[in-house]
Amino acid sequence: MQTSLSEQARQLPRAAEAEKILRTCVHCGFCNATCPTYQLLGDELDGPRGRIYLIKQVLEGAPATAQTQLHLDRCLSCRNCETTCPSGVDYHNLLDIGRAVVDRAVPRPPGQRLLRESLRALAPNKGLFKGLLRIGATFRPLLPRPLEAKLPAPSSANGARPVPRHPRRVLLLEGCVQPGLSPNTNDATARVLDRLGISVTPVSEAGCCGALDYHLDAQAKGLERARRNIDAWWPHLENGAEAIVQTASGCGAFIKDYGHLLAHDPAYADKARQVSERSLDLVQVLAQEPLERVCSAGQRRIAVHCPCTLQHALKLGGAVEALLTRLGFSLTAVPDGHLCCGSAGTYSLTQPTLARQLRDNRLNALESGRPDLIVTANVGCQSHLGSAGRTPVRHWIELVDQSLAE
């Protein structure tokens, strides 16, 4: 694609990157075939090709409008298009660049601004977030159905988190909303790893991965959180920790991008690159371990929802299914497994109508094999799918934890 960036756009820190990505696109349209929002809305501007054109026009000097912002906001950042694209267009980075330019040019209405700022203030604050969830649980019967549906189901813990005791150690990103929405996930992870001779080293100084800020009009704040996490993890990595493990693929996808996003920061570029290289999704860790020795699979029928961040960003599609099959679990077939459930970080709150449509479509596919349980690998997907009140949804590591042989 030919480009001619405006003089103003050429002053952007990532101008050369944006131009390179734009020139990679051959506007073939294959991406639209797998884009969830294009499939729902049928609008060229609500597909990747149309959004690329909108970003190109703005970077070439055309005025950004509220309509431009709306079409970019409607993108789930699921990266399905990147998996489909025959030219290897780095769409998500172009989208981040384009969104930042448009958001600077187009002030958001007060309601949108309040929602986004509230999410940025609330979600990364684990104590505040958990406190609000407890209040919500107390008054659950009095809440409107849409709000009540966002509250997590009661947790079914399988024991306490083991004390670190093994020579092999890993770090675990605890996450910001996961301790409130699914507190058993990280504890289950620690128990399973402990049975395999691997201890989880707590790092209290590490916090939100930064993705939430970065994708809600606050990219500088998101990168600030990334630097803070790197500082928290670095001494442990130097002292023998094998990896930084994530149980939420959304967080893992963003940490994998630390090296790219901080490549031009002289103080952090090398550390960020190494942190990204040593960041692993939990399934990558357990796939290399003799889990069969400690796990006894049950007979329930299981449907696996593979999050977009796991299959399209981390390129680990099918990894959870392969591990559970190896352990002897009975998995149902799931049609259209490449499609997004509509969670997409905070998308279910900023674009609730589209998110509910995508959720219900995904649940129809997941439930087509009549599973007893749906498992996934990302807390956002787990919470969003579970909010429909249909088949129970859990993180897959909870299933493994419940099946540990005595």
C-alpha positions in Angstrom: 0.0 0.0 0.0 1.4 3.4 -1.0 1.7 5.9 1.8 2.5 9.6 2.2 2.5 10.5 5.8 1.8 14.2 6.7 4.6 16.2 8.2 2.8 16.2 11.6 2.6 12.4 11.5 6.3 12.1 10.6 7.1 13.6 14.0 5.4 10.8 15.9 7.8 8.5 17.8 6.5 5.4 15.9 6.0 7.1 12.5 8.5 4.8 10.7 6.9 1.7 12.3 3.4 2.8 11.2 4.5 3.5 7.6 6.2 0.1 7.4 3.1 -1.7 8.6 0.9 0.2 6.2 3.1 -0.7 3.3 2.9 -4.3 4.2 -0.9 -4.4 3.6 -2.0 -5.4 0.1 -5.7 -4.7 0.9 -6.7 -8.3 -0.1 -9.5 -8.4 2.4 -8.8 -11.9 3.7 -8.8 -10.4 7.2 -12.5 -9.5 7.0 -13.4 -13.2 6.6 -12.3 -13.9 10.2 -13.0 -10.5 11.8 -15.8 -10.9 14.5 -17.1 -7.3 14.2 -17.2 -7.3 10.4 -19.2 -10.6 10.6 -21.7 -9.0 13.0 -22.0 -5.5 11.4 -21.1 -6.1 7.7 -19.5 -2.7 7.5 -16.1 -2.4 5.7 -15.0 0.2 8.3 -15.7 -2.3 11.1 -13.2 -4.8 9.6 -9.4 -4.7 9.7 -9.0 -3.5 6.1 -11.3 -0.6 6.7 -9.7 0.4 9.9 -6.3 0.3 8.3 -7.6 2.8 5.7 -9.0 5.0 8.4 -5.6 5.1 10.2 -3.8 5.7 6.9 -6.0 8.7 6.1 -5.5 10.2 9.5 -1.7 9.7 9.3 -1.7 11.3 5.9 -3.4 14.4 7.2 -7.2 13.8 7.0 -9.1 15.0 10.1 -9.9 12.4 12.7 -13.6 12.4 13.6 -15.8 10.8 16.3 -16.9 8.3 13.6 -13.2 7.3 13.0 -12.8 6.9 16.8 -16.0 4.7 16.9 -14.8 2.3 14.3 -11.4 1.9 16.0 -13.1 1.5 19.4 -15.2 -1.3 18.0 -12.1 -3.3 17.2 -11.7 -6.2 19.8 -7.9 -6.3 19.3 -8.4 -10.1 19.0 -5.7 -10.3 16.3 -7.7 -12.9 14.4 -6.8 -10.9 11.3 -3.1 -11.3 12.0 -3.5 -15.1 11.9 -5.4 -14.9 8.7 -3.3 -12.2 6.9 -1.1 -13.7 4.1 1.2 -10.6 4.2 2.0 -10.6 7.9 0.5 -7.2 8.6 1.3 -6.2 12.2 -2.2 -4.9 12.7 -2.3 -4.6 16.5 0.7 -2.3 16.7 -0.7 -0.1 13.9 -4.1 0.0 15.7 -2.3 1.2 18.9 -0.5 3.9 17.0 -3.7 5.0 15.2 -5.8 5.0 18.3 -3.4 7.2 20.2 -3.4 9.8 17.3 -7.2 9.8 17.1 -7.7 9.9 20.8 -5.5 13.0 21.0 -7.5 14.7 18.3 -11.0 13.7 19.3 -12.1 14.5 22.8 -14.4 11.8 24.2 -17.9 12.6 25.6 -18.0 12.9 29.4 -19.7 9.6 29.9 -17.1 7.6 27.9 -14.3 9.5 29.6 -15.7 8.8 33.1 -16.1 5.1 32.3 -12.6 4.7 31.0 -11.0 6.7 33.8 -13.0 4.7 36.4 -11.9 1.4 34.9 -8.2 2.5 34.9 -8.5 3.6 38.5 -10.4 0.6 39.8 -9.2 -2.5 38.0 -5.5 -2.3 38.8 -6.2 -1.6 42.5 -6.6 -5.2 43.8 -7.7 -4.2 47.2 -10.3 -1.7 46.1 -11.5 -4.1 43.4 -11.9 -7.0 45.8 -13.7 -4.8 48.3 -16.2 -3.6 45.8 -16.8 -7.2 44.7 -17.5 -8.2 48.4 -20.0 -5.3 48.7 -21.6 -6.4 45.4 -21.9 -10.0 46.7 -23.6 -8.8 49.9 -26.2 -6.9 47.9 -26.4 -9.3 45.0 -30.2 -9.9 45.2 -30.8 -6.2 44.9 -28.6 -5.5 41.9 -29.9 -5.0 38.4 -29.3 -8.2 36.3 -26.6 -6.7 34.0 -24.5 -5.7 37.1 -25.3 -8.8 39.1 -24.1 -11.0 36.1 -20.6 -9.4 36.4 -20.1 -10.7 39.9 -18.1 -13.9 40.1 -19.6 -17.2 41.2 -18.6 -18.4 44.7 -15.0 -19.9 44.6 -14.5 -23.6 45.3 -10.9 -23.6 46.6 -9.1 -26.9 46.8 -6.7 -26.0 49.7 -4.2 -23.4 50.6 -1.3 -22.2 48.5 1.8 -24.2 49.4 4.8 -22.5 50.9 7.8 -22.2 48.5 10.2 -25.1 49.2 11.7 -26.3 46.0 15.0 -25.4 44.3 13.1 -24.8 41.0 11.3 -21.5 41.2 9.1 -19.4 38.9 7.5 -16.0 39.3 3.8 -15.7 38.9 1.9 -12.6 37.7 -0.9 -12.4 40.2 -2.9 -10.0 38.0 -5.1 -7.2 39.0 -8.7 -8.4 38.6 -8.1 -12.1 38.8 -7.5 -12.3 42.6 -11.1 -10.8 42.9 -12.9 -12.5 40.0 -11.2 -15.9 40.2 -9.1 -16.2 43.3 -8.6 -19.9 43.1 -6.8 -19.8 39.7 -3.4 -18.7 41.0 -3.6 -20.8 44.1 -4.5 -23.9 41.9 -1.5 -23.0 39.8 0.8 -23.0 42.8 -0.5 -26.3 44.0 -0.1 -28.0 40.7 3.4 -26.6 40.2 4.3 -27.6 43.8 3.4 -31.2 43.0 5.8 -31.1 40.1 8.7 -29.8 42.3 8.4 -26.1 41.2 7.7 -23.3 43.7 6.0 -20.0 43.0 8.0 -17.1 44.4 5.7 -14.2 45.4 6.7 -10.8 44.1 4.4 -8.3 45.8 5.9 -5.3 44.1 4.7 -6.5 40.7 1.2 -5.3 39.8 -1.0 -4.8 36.7 0.7 -5.8 33.5 -0.2 -2.4 32.0 -2.5 -3.6 29.2 -5.6 -2.0 30.7 -4.1 1.5 30.8 -2.4 1.0 27.4 -5.6 0.2 25.7 -7.7 2.8 27.4 -6.2 6.0 26.1 -3.2 6.0 28.6 -0.3 4.4 26.8 2.4 6.2 28.8 0.8 4.9 32.0 0.7 1.4 30.6 4.4 1.5 29.8 5.1 3.0 33.3 3.5 -0.1 34.8 5.6 -2.3 32.5 8.8 -0.7 33.8 7.7 -1.1 37.4 7.1 -4.9 36.8 10.5 -5.3 35.1 12.1 -3.7 38.2 10.2 -6.0 40.5 11.0 -9.2 38.6 14.6 -8.5 37.6 16.4 -9.4 40.9 14.5 -12.7 41.0 15.4 -13.5 37.4 19.0 -12.8 38.1 18.8 -15.0 41.2 17.6 -18.1 39.4 13.9 -17.9 38.8 13.2 -19.9 35.6 10.4 -17.8 34.1 7.6 -15.3 34.6 4.4 -17.4 34.4 1.0 -16.0 33.5 -2.4 -17.7 34.0 -4.2 -14.9 32.1 -3.3 -15.0 28.4 -4.3 -11.4 28.0 -1.6 -10.3 30.4 0.9 -12.7 28.9 0.3 -11.3 25.4 1.1 -7.8 26.7 4.2 -8.8 28.6 5.4 -10.5 25.4 5.2 -7.1 23.8 7.3 -5.4 26.5 10.5 -5.9 24.5 8.9 -4.3 21.4 7.2 -1.4 23.2 10.3 -0.5 25.2 12.8 -1.2 22.4 13.8 2.5 22.2 14.1 3.1 26.0 17.8 2.9 26.7 17.3 2.2 30.4 14.9 -0.7 29.8 15.3 -2.0 26.3 17.5 -5.0 27.1 15.7 -5.9 30.3 12.3 -5.7 28.6 13.5 -7.9 25.8 14.7 -10.5 28.3 11.5 -10.3 30.3 9.5 -10.9 27.2 11.7 -13.9 26.3 11.3 -15.4 29.7 7.5 -14.8 29.9 5.5 -18.1 29.6 1.9 -19.0 29.6 1.2 -21.6 32.2 0.3 -24.2 29.5 3.9 -23.8 28.1 5.3 -24.7 31.5 3.1 -27.7 32.2 3.4 -29.1 28.7 7.1 -29.8 29.5 6.4 -31.5 32.8 5.4 -35.1 33.7 1.9 -34.0 34.7 0.5 -37.5 34.1 2.3 -38.7 37.2 0.2 -36.5 39.6 -3.1 -36.1 37.7 -6.0 -38.5 37.4 -8.5 -37.2 34.9 -12.2 -37.2 35.7 -15.1 -38.3 33.4 -16.8 -34.9 32.9 -17.3 -33.6 29.3 -15.2 -30.5 28.9 -15.4 -27.7 26.2 -12.3 -25.5 25.8 -12.6 -21.9 24.9 -9.2 -20.8 23.5 -8.8 -17.1 24.2 -7.8 -14.8 21.3 -4.7 -13.7 23.2 -3.6 -17.4 23.5 -4.2 -18.4 19.9 -3.6 -15.3 17.9 -1.2 -13.3 20.0 0.8 -16.0 21.8 0.4 -18.5 18.9 -0.6 -21.3 21.4 -3.9 -22.3 19.8 -4.6 -26.0 20.7 -2.0 -26.1 23.5 -4.5 -26.4 26.3 -6.6 -28.9 24.4 -3.5 -31.0 23.7 -2.5 -31.0 27.4 -5.9 -31.9 28.7 -6.2 -34.7 26.1 -2.8 -36.0 27.1 -4.1 -36.1 30.7 -7.1 -38.1 29.6 -9.9 -35.5 29.8 -12.9 -35.9 27.5 -13.1 -32.8 25.3 -16.1 -31.9 23.1 -15.7 -30.5 19.6 -16.2 -26.7 19.4 -17.1 -25.1 16.1 -15.5 -21.8 15.0 -12.9 -22.0 17.8 -11.0 -19.1 16.3 -13.7 -16.5 17.1 -13.7 -14.1 20.0 -16.1 -14.3 22.9 -16.4 -10.5 23.2 -14.6 -10.0 26.5 -11.4 -8.4 25.0 -10.2 -6.7 28.1 -12.7 -4.0 29.0 -14.6 -4.4 25.7 -17.6 -6.0 27.4 -18.0 -2.8 29.4 -17.2 -0.2 26.7 -19.1 -2.0 23.9 -21.7 -4.1 25.8 -24.1 -4.7 23.0 -21.6 -6.2 20.6 -19.9 -8.0 23.5 -23.1 -9.8 24.4 -23.8 -10.8 20.9 -20.3 -12.3 20.5 -20.6 -14.0 23.9 -23.9 -15.7 23.1 -22.6 -16.9 19.7 -19.5 -18.3 21.4 -21.5 -20.1 24.1 -23.8 -21.6 21.5 -20.7 -23.1 19.8 -19.1 -24.2 23.1 -22.4 -25.8 24.3 -23.1 -27.6 21.0 -21.3 -30.7 22.4 -23.2 -30.7 25.6 -20.3 -30.2 28.0 -20.6 -30.3 31.8 -18.0 -27.6 32.1 -16.3 -24.9 29.9 -12.7 -24.1 30.6 -10.6 -21.2 29.3 -7.2 -19.6 29.9 -8.0 -16.0 30.5 -9.9 -14.4 33.4 -11.7 -11.9 31.2 -13.1 -14.7 29.0 -14.0 -16.7 32.0 -15.9 -13.8 33.6 -17.6 -12.7 30.4 -18.8 -16.2 29.4 -19.8 -17.0 32.9 -21.9 -13.8 33.1 -24.5 -15.5 30.9 -25.4 -17.9 33.7 -25.4 -20.9 31.5 -22.7 -23.7 31.6 -20.2 -23.2 34.4 -16.9 -21.6 33.3 -13.5 -22.1 35.0 -9.9 -21.7 34.3 -8.5 -25.0 33.0 -5.8 -25.2 35.8 -8.7 -25.5 38.3 -9.8 -28.6 36.5 -6.3 -30.1 36.7 -5.9 -29.1 40.4 -9.2 -30.9 41.2 -7.8 -34.0 39.5 -4.5 -34.2 41.3 -4.0 -37.8 42.4 -3.6 -38.3 46.1 
